[in-house]
């Protein structure tokens, strides 16, 4: 199972950090992973990049880093009970997503947690340009939180694609990561696949059988395995809204032309429309985190 060993928690200095840290701790305590608290002052870095004089720039960057360290120390001090190894690190670089990618690579993180960077209405966070870039470029499995607390037993939905066009091994990678996170947070897992009405009966039977086999492999009650008919964007959104899942686990966005229409379009539509937290898995990230 794809358990986490190193979890990078990307703080932003807002009230959302406490909730994000609570989610990371739930997973870390179950899996034995270490936490790294990280903050990157990209806004300051951007301003300093366009400054004229180098001496004030150096002092301002150092002040930013010290302020960030002090904040992370206070965040670390708020962790109840101990028992989880914690490190802290800071950066002052722009753009933000590049700083996060660099940090994830340097710390060998296999799970990155970050709050959505924008707000489009009260109490609802939305994904900004840095979040969308992270969805495409994160070297590790990425958890993007909209800030809603998980329940005592959070409900995870792994949205799989078992069609022949899917990237080889991605459905299994998503399932393994979803199982690890659901188990690690004391939650429950369900699976779903939406089959287009254009597929013929024989193809549909094969895909249903593949989904059921994945569910059996994960030891799930058949009632938690959903084979949906219709446009995937519509059918999955309907199921997720009706069931109000805490977390959706799905394939990451990709730059690869062959898979972008399949993985990228569906993922982007779900991420944009729903209020759940999202876990974005790419096959290479999961495979390296066993």
C-alpha positions in Angstrom: 0.0 0.0 0.0 1.3 3.5 -0.8 1.8 4.8 2.7 3.4 8.2 3.2 6.9 8.5 4.6 7.5 12.2 4.3 4.7 14.8 4.3 5.3 18.4 3.2 2.8 20.8 4.7 2.7 24.1 2.8 1.6 26.8 5.2 0.4 30.3 3.9 0.2 32.2 7.2 -3.6 32.2 7.2 -6.2 30.7 9.6 -6.4 27.7 7.2 -3.0 26.4 8.4 -4.4 24.9 11.6 -6.9 22.8 9.7 -4.4 21.8 7.1 -1.9 20.7 9.8 -4.7 18.7 11.6 -5.3 16.7 8.4 -1.5 16.1 7.9 -1.2 14.9 11.6 -4.0 12.4 11.1 -2.2 10.8 8.2 1.3 11.0 9.8 0.3 9.4 13.1 -1.2 6.4 11.4 1.6 5.9 8.8 4.6 6.9 10.9 5.5 9.6 8.4 7.6 12.7 9.3 6.2 16.2 8.7 8.0 19.1 7.2 6.3 22.5 7.7 7.2 24.9 4.9 6.3 28.4 4.0 7.4 30.4 0.9 7.0 34.1 0.8 6.6 34.4 -3.0 4.9 37.8 -2.8 7.9 39.3 -1.1 10.2 37.6 -3.5 8.4 39.0 -6.5 8.6 42.5 -5.1 12.3 42.2 -4.2 13.0 40.8 -7.7 12.0 44.2 -9.1 13.8 46.3 -6.6 16.6 48.6 -7.7 19.1 48.4 -4.9 20.7 45.1 -3.8 21.6 45.9 -0.1 18.0 46.6 1.1 16.8 43.6 -0.9 19.2 41.3 1.0 18.0 42.6 4.3 14.4 42.4 3.4 14.8 38.8 2.2 16.5 37.9 5.5 13.8 39.5 7.5 11.1 37.6 5.5 12.8 34.3 6.2 13.2 35.0 9.9 9.5 36.0 10.2 8.5 32.8 8.4 10.7 30.7 10.7 9.1 32.2 13.7 5.6 31.6 12.4 6.4 27.9 11.6 7.9 27.4 15.1 4.6 28.7 16.6 2.7 26.3 14.3 4.9 23.4 15.4 4.4 24.4 19.1 0.6 24.0 18.6 0.9 20.3 17.7 -0.7 18.3 20.5 0.7 15.1 22.0 4.0 15.0 20.0 5.1 11.6 18.6 5.5 12.9 15.1 8.9 14.0 13.8 8.7 17.6 12.6 11.1 19.8 10.6 10.6 23.3 9.3 12.0 25.2 6.3 11.4 28.5 4.6 12.0 30.1 1.3 11.5 33.5 -0.4 11.2 32.7 -4.1 8.7 33.4 -6.9 6.6 31.9 -8.4 5.2 30.0 -5.4 4.6 26.7 -7.2 8.2 26.5 -8.2 9.3 27.0 -4.6 7.0 24.2 -3.5 8.2 21.8 -6.3 11.8 22.5 -5.4 11.1 21.9 -1.7 9.2 18.6 -2.4 12.1 17.3 -4.5 14.7 18.3 -2.0 12.9 16.8 1.0 11.9 13.7 -0.9 8.2 14.3 0.0 5.8 11.7 -1.2 2.7 13.7 -0.1 2.2 17.5 -0.3 -0.6 19.3 1.5 -1.6 22.8 0.6 -4.7 25.0 1.1 -6.4 26.4 -2.0 -4.8 29.8 -2.6 -7.8 31.9 -3.5 -11.2 32.9 -2.1 -14.2 33.4 -4.4 -16.9 33.9 -1.7 -17.0 33.8 2.2 -15.8 30.5 3.7 -15.0 28.9 0.3 -11.5 28.7 -1.0 -10.8 28.3 -4.7 -7.8 27.3 -6.7 -5.5 30.0 -8.0 -2.8 30.0 -10.7 -0.2 28.5 -8.5 -2.5 25.6 -7.5 -3.2 24.8 -11.1 0.5 24.7 -11.9 1.1 22.5 -8.9 -1.5 20.1 -10.2 0.6 19.7 -13.3 4.0 19.8 -11.8 4.0 18.4 -8.3 6.5 15.5 -8.1 4.5 13.9 -5.3 0.9 13.1 -4.6 -0.8 16.5 -4.0 -3.6 17.2 -1.5 -5.4 20.5 -2.1 -7.7 21.5 0.7 -10.7 23.8 0.4 -10.7 24.2 4.2 -13.6 22.1 5.1 -12.8 19.9 8.2 -12.8 16.2 7.7 -15.4 14.2 9.7 -14.5 11.8 12.4 -14.5 9.1 9.7 -13.9 11.1 6.5 -15.4 9.7 3.3 -13.0 9.2 0.4 -14.0 8.7 -3.2 -11.5 7.3 -5.7 -12.6 8.4 -9.1 -11.0 5.9 -11.5 -10.9 5.5 -15.2 -10.8 1.9 -16.2 -11.2 2.5 -20.0 -8.6 1.2 -22.4 -7.3 4.7 -23.0 -6.3 5.3 -19.4 -2.6 5.7 -18.6 -1.3 2.2 -17.7 -1.3 1.6 -14.0 -2.9 4.9 -13.0 -6.2 3.4 -11.7 -4.2 1.1 -9.5 -2.0 3.9 -8.3 -5.0 6.1 -7.4 -6.6 3.1 -5.6 -3.5 2.4 -3.5 -3.1 6.0 -2.5 -6.8 6.4 -1.7 -6.7 3.3 0.5 -3.6 4.5 2.4 -5.1 7.9 3.0 -8.5 6.6 4.0 -6.9 4.1 6.4 -4.5 6.6 7.7 -7.2 9.1 8.6 -9.7 6.6 10.0 -12.0 7.0 7.0 -14.0 5.0 4.5 -13.3 4.5 0.8 -15.6 4.2 -2.2 -14.8 3.8 -5.9 -16.5 5.3 -8.9 -16.2 5.1 -12.7 -18.5 6.8 -15.2 -18.9 5.1 -18.6 -19.9 7.1 -21.6 -23.2 6.2 -23.2 -21.3 5.8 -26.5 -19.6 2.6 -25.4 -21.0 -0.7 -26.6 -22.4 -3.4 -24.3 -19.4 -5.7 -24.4 -17.0 -2.9 -23.7 -19.2 -1.8 -20.8 -19.2 -5.3 -19.3 -15.4 -5.4 -19.4 -15.1 -2.1 -17.7 -17.6 -2.9 -15.0 -15.7 -6.2 -14.4 -12.4 -4.3 -14.1 -13.9 -1.8 -11.6 -15.4 -4.6 -9.5 -12.1 -6.4 -9.5 -10.4 -3.3 -8.2 -13.0 -3.0 -5.5 -12.6 -6.6 -4.5 -8.8 -6.2 -4.4 -9.4 -3.2 -2.0 -11.8 -5.4 0.1 -14.6 -3.0 -0.4 -18.3 -3.8 0.0 -19.8 -3.9 -3.5 -22.2 -1.2 -2.4 -19.2 1.1 -2.2 -18.3 0.5 -5.9 -20.2 2.8 -8.3 -20.4 2.1 -12.0 -22.1 5.1 -13.5 -23.6 5.7 -16.9 -23.4 9.0 -18.8 -21.0 11.8 -19.3 -18.3 11.4 -16.7 -18.2 15.1 -15.7 -22.0 15.2 -15.1 -22.3 11.7 -13.5 -19.4 12.0 -11.1 -20.4 15.6 -10.0 -23.9 14.3 -9.3 -22.7 11.4 -7.2 -20.2 13.5 -5.3 -22.7 16.2 -4.5 -25.3 13.7 -3.4 -22.9 11.8 -1.2 -21.0 14.8 0.1 -17.6 13.1 0.2 -14.8 14.8 2.2 -12.0 13.9 -0.2 -11.9 13.0 -3.9 -8.8 11.1 -5.1 -8.2 11.4 -8.9 -5.5 11.4 -11.5 -3.3 14.5 -11.7 -3.4 16.9 -14.5 -0.8 16.2 -17.2 1.2 17.9 -19.9 1.3 14.7 -22.0 -0.8 15.2 -25.2 -1.9 11.6 -25.4 -3.5 11.7 -21.9 -4.5 15.3 -21.4 -8.0 15.1 -23.0 -8.8 12.1 -20.7 -7.1 12.9 -17.5 -6.8 16.6 -17.6 -10.2 17.6 -18.7 -12.1 15.4 -16.2 -9.8 16.3 -13.4 -10.0 20.0 -14.1 -13.8 20.0 -14.4 -14.2 18.2 -11.0 -11.7 20.3 -9.2 -13.3 23.5 -10.5 -16.9 22.6 -9.7 -16.8 20.8 -6.3 -16.1 21.9 -2.7 -14.4 18.7 -1.5 -10.7 18.4 -0.8 -8.8 16.8 -3.8 -5.9 14.3 -3.9 -4.2 14.3 -7.3 -2.1 11.2 -8.0 0.3 10.6 -10.8 1.5 7.0 -11.5 5.2 7.9 -11.0 4.6 9.6 -7.7 2.6 6.7 -6.2 5.0 4.1 -7.5 7.9 5.7 -5.8 6.2 6.1 -2.4 5.6 2.4 -1.5 
